[in-house]
Amino acid sequence: ITEITTVATQGGYGSSNWVTSYLLMFSDSGRNWKQYRQEESIWAFSGNTNADSVVSYKLQHSIKARFLRFVPLDWNHNGRIGMRIEVYGCAYRSEVADFDGKSFLLYRFNPKSTTALKDIISLKFKTIQRDGILLHREGQNGDHITLTLANGKLSLLINIGDAKIYSADAQINITLGSLLDDQHWHSVLIEHFNNQVNFTVDKHTHHFHAKGEFNYLDLDYELSFGGIPVPAKSGILPWKNFHGCFENLYYNGVNIIDLAKRHKPQVNIKLHSTTQ
């Protein structure tokens, strides 16, 4: 995969053939294609006005792909479609894990390596399944943080187990995104600082300032990705395991997929049946 930052076009050499506007599409598989967007809209690039001049565009947002398509929209009507193309970028390093809907990763970490004041989880995922568990962390008293894909939307649930009988404010449930089961990569970032929760999906961020109960969130030193251990201490209902791919999964700067591929003891692959 290449991270592409700039594209450049020319017309056909020594001819009257050039493209005056075009769309850019990209894919990492050659089967599922996504259109380049800018300012939340499909972006039409202005092309050439003659055969020889080079027109370059630095992309507002770099794209990561193995395949590109340049789709002509209009061209010189005294000639035909003609394009010479150059693409600029650099190699993109990624760690990818496939989940088959029956397994999940369990990561156990040293409590001395993190603090209760700061938790950052980042990942990218793609799937064609509408439902599944992306991550789960729980404690002894019903406290838990769970990220689920439900009907193609992501929901982040943070729950204070003991406090929920005393206060309706002891639970956060935030939903972002839609149609996320489109077999394209989607990025997720969860930041938890003191009582501040930032939940980001594909550049859309929900900021939430939780009330005092969240100072007492009591969680174990392990996280599961792609499923929930059975039986769950938090008592939440069984949920369908994730079926798809994760890329560049990090918890507080630790590359979880890299640890799993190197068979490090902090990460275990677990298998169990799922609820359909």
C-alpha positions, 0 to 999 in steps of 0.5 A: 500500500502507498500513501499518496499525497500528490497527483499530476497530469499531462495530455497525450504527447504531441497531440490535441488529446487532453482531459479538462476535468476528472474524478479520482478513485482508489482501492486497496483490493481492486474490487471495492472502490472509493471516490476521493472527497474533499470538503465532504463532497466528491471532488472533481479535479481541474485537468489540462488546457493543452497537451504539454503543461503539467497540472499538479494537485497536492491532496488535502487528505492523503489516501492509502491505496494499491490501485487508482482510477482516473475517471475523465469527466470532460476533455478537449472536444477537438481531440480525444481523451489523453492522459499522462499521469504521475503519482507521488507518495511514500510506502505506508507501513501497516499491521493488519489482522483478520477476524473470522467472527469466531475469535478475538484478541485479548491484551493484558498490560502492566498497570505501571505502563499507563495511568487512569488519567489517560487512555487512547485507543486508535484503529482502522477497520473494514467489514461487510457485517452490520454488527459486531464487537470491536473492543471491550474492557470491563471491571469486577463491579459491572464497569465496562467500556464497549465499542460495537458496530450495530446496524452499520453504526458505531456505538461507544458505551461507558458504564459505571456498574455500581453507580447506575442504580443511583444515577442516570448519569453513570452511563455514556452511549455515543453513536457515530457514523453510518453505513460503516459495513461498506468494506472500506477502511474507517478510522476510530479514535477514543481518548479518555482524559479524566472526565473528558471523552473524545470519540472520533470516527472518520474525522467526525468527533463527539466531545463529551464531558462526563460527570463525577462518577467517571472518576470511579471507573474501575477496570481490569488491566486487559482489553479484548478486541473483536469479541467479549470473553465469556462469561463477561463480568459486566453482565452485558448480553452476548454480542456477535463477534467482529468479522472483518479486518483491523489495521494499526490497532494501538492502545496508549502507543502499543501496537497490539497486532504487532505483539500478536504477530510476534507471539508476545505473551501480552496478547492471546488469540481466543476462540469461542462460538458467537451469538447470531 
